[in-house]
């Protein structure tokens, strides 16, 4: 019998689990590297601010990765 504030506090410990392997499309082969480089250059030129121009490049990069995604069996 445990009371409020007692050992453990009645809180459940939540342990996060990583996503399944292959659930997010990584660019291992560098097929989208040119777009990524443009995005990083844009961020540097705007002093790290996510300018609308940079957001468009980010969207292009993620779109490139999604188009080349092949799910793992």
Long-range contacts (C-beta under 8 A, 24 or more apart in sequence): 21-72, 22-71, 22-72, 25-65, 25-66, 25-68, 25-69, 26-65, 27-64, 27-65, 27-68, 31-64, 31-68, 32-61, 32-64, 32-65, 32-68, 35-60, 35-61, 35-64, 36-61
